[in-house]
Amino acid sequence: MGRFHAARLSENKTAEFVGCFDIDDAKSAALSKEYRVKKFEDIDSLRKEIEAVSIAVPTTLHFEVASMFLEAGVAVLLEKPIAADLESAKKLVELSESKKVLLQIGHSERFNPAFLAVKDGISDPKFIEIHRLAPFKGRGVDVPVIFDLMIHDLDLIMALTGSVPEKIEAAGVAVITNTVDIANARLSFPNGCVANVTASRISVKEMRKLRVFQRSGYTSIDMATREAEQFIVAEHNDADYKKSSMFNRLSLQDGRAVVRKKIDIPSGDNLRFEISSFLEAVRGAHPAAISGRDGYNVLVVATEIERRCAEYLKRI
């Protein structure tokens, strides 16, 4: 993952890519040579020369590494999840807030071009359904699928609803590995919204689809192909109705119509948009898109889903 971050940092012209560090000296040397940046010998020397850092290390090291930079006043972009456990995650959030140092969590699907294109049009979701299915790849099997895959969608759901769920129901099954390989969760939110989310790492075909229903219409996003479309309830004199053809609308008996809109998706990829947003936040243009507290809240929900899946496994 670190080499992808390095590639995107080198492309961004709004900041200087100072250097890199990896405990594998060969990897560090290769990145240093490829991007013509300084190879640091340790974290301590690195943090003394920079204002911001992108951290892509194993989750078990998130707290140790991120806290070193936050203590030094260095803004941090930290890969998801925020930490390996809730206690460490809480300490990182408290450290960031007490030091007033930027901490952004790398839930990169928030920057999926298709999601970016439609998120502002989703104002009051009533029902959300997400499927994230993947073929078995043999990696990440030391953790349940909740932390491997589902955590992406928990962040998206909480971003769309703007809140944490007040009720969580979940079930999961271990099929190939010793941890949960397929899981389903139903989340109920204070505003009445219900979200149904399924994640699997043992599917035949890949699927990453998000569907959102609200009073004004329905939004469908394919996160894998980066395509999106909306079905909007429109009056005959609405701009959306006038722009639509007869083949892309369904008339209703009350004079309104359901209009199908194809969404224009911005070019680019998740990581490029994520790093650009982080650097803008470092310069003070806006707060972190996904704050440390956001990352902590997602981890709280994921941990509760894992607990409920474990209880379910004991019963079957």
N, C-alpha and C positions, 0 to 999 in steps of 0.2 A: 504493500500500500504506500509506503514511504516514497518509492520511486515515482508513483503517479502524482503525489503531492509536489515532488521536486519539479516534475515536468510542467505542471500548471503554474507553479511559482515562478519558474523561469520565463514563462510566457507573459506574465503580468507586468506591465511597464509602470505601474503606479507605485511600486516598491522595489527596493534593492534586495535581491536574493544574496544574502551575505555568505552563507555556508551551511554545512551539514555535519551531523554526527551520527554514527551507528556503532554499536558494540562490535559488529563485524567490520573490521578495518578495511577489508577488501571492498565491501559494498560502499563504504564511505568514500574510499579512494576513487571508485568508479563514478559515483555521482559527482564528486569534486571535479574530476577530469571532464566528464560529459558537459557539465554546466558551467565550468570555469569559475567555481566558487571555492572558498576556503574549506579545507577539511579540518575540523576541530578534533582534538584528541580526547576531550571529555566534555560533559555537560556544563561543568562550572566555567570553563573558558568560553564556551558558546554563549551562555546567558549573559556574559559581561559585554558582549559586542552587538547585541540585537535588541530590538524594541518589540518584536512579535515572533511567535514560533508556531509551527505546525507540528503536532506530535502524533506520530503513527507508530505506536509500540503495542505489544500485547496488552490486553485489558488488565491483566494482573499487575501491570506496571504503571497504569494510568495515574493512580494517586501519587506514587512516589515521584514520577517524572514531572507531572503537571504542577505539583506543589512547589517544586524547586524553582520553577520559572515564575509562578505567581508570587512567591516570597520575594523574588528579585524585581518585581514590578513589570514583568514581561507579559504582554497580552498573549493568550493561549487559544489556539484552535485545536481541540482535542477530539480524536476519533470517537465514535460511539462504541459501546455505551460509555457514559461518563466515568464509571468505575466498576470494579468487580463486585462491589457490595454497597448496600445503602449507607452504612456508616462512613465509608471512604468518600462516597459521593457527597454526602452532607458536609463533610469536612472541607472538600474542595469548594463547594458553594460558599460556605462561610468564610473561607480564606479569600476567595475572589471578592466577596462583598466587603469584608473588613479592610482589605487592602485597596479596594476600589480599582481592581485590575480586571480588564475584560477577559471573560471566559466564554468561548463559543463551542458548542458541542456539534460534532460532525454527523448529524443525521442528514445525510446527503440527499435523500429522496425529497426533502423539503425544497431542493433546488432542481428537481427534475423539470426540464423545460415545459412538459405538458402540465404539470401541477402549477408551475408559475403562471402559465397562461390563463388558468381558470380560477385560481384561488380567490381572487378579489370579487368574483361573481357569485361566490358561495357565502351567503350572509347569515342564514338561519337554517342549518341542516336539521332535518327531522329523522332521517334514517341514512346510515352509511353502511355500505357493504364492501369489504376488501378481501381479495384472494391473492395470496402470494405463494405460488407453488413452484417448486424447483425439482429437477431430477437429483438423485442421490449422487454426491460428488466425493464423499468420504472425508471432507474437511469440516472443521467446526463441530465435529460430532461429540466433543467433550462437554458441550453445553446443550441444553434443550433448544428446540427450534424457536422457542419464544425469544431467546436472546440472539439467536443466529439470524433469523429472518423477520419474525413478527414485530420486533421492536421498531423496525422502520415504520410500520403502519400504525403502531400505537402513537408514535410522534405525529404522523399526519392527521390522525383522528383528533388528537388533543389540540392540534393547531387549528383545525377547522371549527371545533366546538368552542375553543377558547377556555376550556375548563378541564378538570379531572373528573373521571367517572365517580358516581356515588354508589354504584352497585356493579360488581364484577362476577360473572359466572363463566366457568371454563372447564374444558375437558380435553384430554390429550392421550395419545397412545404411543408407546415405544414399539416400533415394528422391526427395525434393523439394528438399531443401536441400543445402548442401555439407558439412554435418555429419551425424552419425548421427541418423536419424529414428525408427528402431525398434531396440531392443536387448533381448537376453536374457542373463541371467547366472545361473550356478549356483554357489552358495556352500556350502562344506562347513565345518562348525564342529567344534571340539575334542570336544564332547559327542556327536558323531555325527549331529547334526541337519543336514539338507540343505535349502536354500532355493532355489526357482526363481522368478525375478522377471523380468517382462516389462514394458517401457514403450514406448509408441508415441504419437507426436503426429500420426499420419496415418491414424487409424482413422475409420470411418464413424460409430460410436456411442461414447459415453463409457462407460468401465467402470473402477471402482476397487474391486476385490474382493480380500480377503485370506482365505486358508484355512489353518488350523493343525491339524495332526494330532498327537496324543500318545496314550500308552497308555490314558488314561482316556476318550478321546473325540475329537470333531472340532468345531472352531469355525469358523463362517463369518461374515465381516463384510463388509457392503456399505458402504464408506466414503462413497459418493456419496449414498445414500438414508438413511444412518445407521440401518441395521438390522443386527441380529445374531441368530444362533441357534446353539445348541449341541446336539450329539448325544452323550449320555453313556452309557457302559456302567454299568448299575446293577443291584444285587441287588434281589430282590423286596421286601425289608424296608427299602430305602433310601427316604429322604424324597422324592427326585426321582421314584422309581418310583411311590410312592403318590399323588403329586400329578398324575401324567400320566394321560391318558385312553387307552383302547385304540387310539384312532386316531393317537396320538402316540408309540407305542412298537412295537418289533419284538422279539419273544421269540427268544432264542437257545436252542440245544439244551442248554446246560449250566445252564439255569435262570435265567440273567441276561437282561437286556433292554437294547436300545438305546433310550434315551428322548430325545425331541425337546423341547428347552426354548426357548421364545421369551424373549428377553432384554429387560428394561425398560431403555430408553435415557434418560439424563438430558436434560432440555431445556437448550438453550444451543448455542453454537457454538465452534469450535476456538479462535478468537482470544480470546474472552471467558475461556475456561478457562485459556488460556496466560498471559494477562496477570494473572489472579488468582493463578495459581501463582507467577509471577515476583515479584509483590508480597509474597506470603507468604514467599518465600525471602529477599527483601530484609529483611523483619522478623525473619528468623532462625527461622521455623517449620520449615523443612526445607532441604536443599541444593537447588541448581538442578536442576530436573527433567531438563534436557538441558544438561549442563555443557559448558564449552569443550572439554574433552578428548573428550567424546562427539562433539561436532561435528567435531573434528579426525579422530577415528577413522572417522567416516562419510565424510569427504572423502578419506581415504587409500584406502578401498575404492572409492569412486566414480572416483577417479583411475586406479586399477589397472584397473577395468572399461573405462574410456575407452581406456587403452593397449591392452588386449587387443582391443577393437573396432577400433581403428585398424590393428592387425596383421592382423585378419581381413579388413578392407577391402582391404588390399594384396594379399591372396591371391586375391581373387575378381575 
